[in-house]
Amino acid sequence: VTRSYNFSSGPAVLPGPVLRKAQEAIWDFEGTGIGILEHSHRGAAFTEVIARTEERARRVGAIPDDHAVLFLQGGATAQFFMVPQNLLGNGTATADYCNTGTWSKKAIADAERYGTVHVACSSEADGFTYVPEAPSWSASPTYVHFTSNETIHGTQWRREPEPPPGVPLVCDASSDIFSRPIDLAKYGLVYAGAQKNLGPSGVTLVIIRKDLAERGPEDLPAVLQYRTYVAEKSLYNTPPTFGIYIVGEVLAWIEAEGGLAAIAERNAVKAKLIYDFLDDSRVFRGVARPGSRSTMNVTFRTTDPALDRAFVAEATRRGLDGLAGHRSVGGMRASIYNAFPVEGVRALVDLMKEFELGRITG
Ligand SMILES: Cc1ncc(COP(=O)(O)O)c(C=O)c1O
């Protein structure tokens, strides 16, 4: 079977060796005679899996000891309310949000249910094509929230915003988690749905400073309080066991590939191949502004939606799958997460060249 180049924005391409190993583990997990899908979350085998997954996450991400590593459910979307529910709490506080796209807007809409939201910066008037430089914070925000990579619009913060002193920084890193090294000591809380850079859908990684996990109102249902998961090491109830196993294997793969510095270098090379082509192209153009371009989701288009559709159809026919832009914005989007191979990027650039030549001469 020939596998396609999968440009999907998530669930997305996973490392080949991880998938092969998982095939085996589904039948017989590491010689236990029981498949990984069938092991009890309280048994010795899974206890070892979740412990080593956390250890690897700590090593790969250089996660400080005062941060807890949690494996939750509900996707990043559940964090849109869980963050304000736990950190804003009593309904009178203000949180500052950076509005850089569709996902930021959803996070803002849910935060507004729990307190006041001050939008500290926004690129909405310009179609979310860039990351605003200098947020203007409110007088005393409870926390500051930003989306490090906007999956739909294809923009990415070069570095994190600087919150006012002592104010926790909260980040939705769903589409660029572990794509480059970041200094987690600067962050109060980072969350990410796993289905782009970490594993399958169904597990959400939360990295939270332990003191923040204790701030939530204690009258919330137990599964909605971060402190529950810290105290029970993500085993308060049945966690997404298979997803956690795969995340552990993806993290082992990242380590074998040389860690986040090496991964970041490779991601930069892949993204540059496409952006360099787009900058010179007479038919295609990049959507995001140069200083804000994402290394994970490259958004581009022609001047004609019909031509965009023709390109996507031709790409699909050639085994380059998932290049249609998000349904809300159209155009094209190449999602090139950690596990996406450079050969696939070259295949895309070659196809764009061919398509362009056909348009110019044809
Ligand atoms: C940046 C970002 N935040 C949040 C989400 C929502 O994640 P989930 O579907 O896991 O709830 C996505 C999904 O693509 C995303 O890209």
The ligand as an SDF file (V2000), in Angstrom:
LIG
                    3D

 16 16  0  0  0  0  0  0  0  0999 V2000
   -5.2700   26.2780   17.8220 C   0  0  0  0  0  0  0  0  0  0  0  0
   -6.4120   25.3640   18.0930 C   0  0  0  0  0  0  0  0  0  0  0  0
   -7.0940   25.4750   19.2530 N   0  0  0  0  0  0  0  0  0  0  0  0
   -8.1090   24.6710   19.5410 C   0  0  0  0  0  0  0  0  0  0  0  0
   -8.5510   23.7030   18.6640 C   0  0  0  0  0  0  0  0  0  0  0  0
   -9.7260   22.8230   19.0370 C   0  0  0  0  0  0  0  0  0  0  0  0
   -9.2070   21.6130   19.4340 O   0  0  0  0  0  0  0  0  0  0  0  0
  -10.1350   20.3500   19.7450 P   0  0  0  0  0  0  0  0  0  0  0  0
  -10.7810   19.9660   18.4620 O   0  0  0  0  0  0  0  0  0  0  0  0
   -9.1360   19.3550   20.2510 O   0  0  0  0  0  0  0  0  0  0  0  0
  -11.1200   20.7390   20.7870 O   0  0  0  0  0  0  0  0  0  0  0  0
   -7.8820   23.5320   17.4540 C   0  0  0  0  0  0  0  0  0  0  0  0
   -8.3340   22.4870   16.5120 C   0  0  0  0  0  0  0  0  0  0  0  0
   -7.9300   22.3770   15.3850 O   0  0  0  0  0  0  0  0  0  0  0  0
   -6.7940   24.3850   17.1600 C   0  0  0  0  0  0  0  0  0  0  0  0
   -6.1440   24.2750   16.0030 O   0  0  0  0  0  0  0  0  0  0  0  0
  1  2  1  0
  2  3  1  0
  2 15  2  0
  3  4  2  0
  4  5  1  0
  5  6  1  0
  5 12  2  0
  6  7  1  0
  7  8  1  0
  8  9  2  0
  8 10  1  0
  8 11  1  0
 12 13  1  0
 12 15  1  0
 13 14  2  0
 15 16  1  0
M  END
$$$$
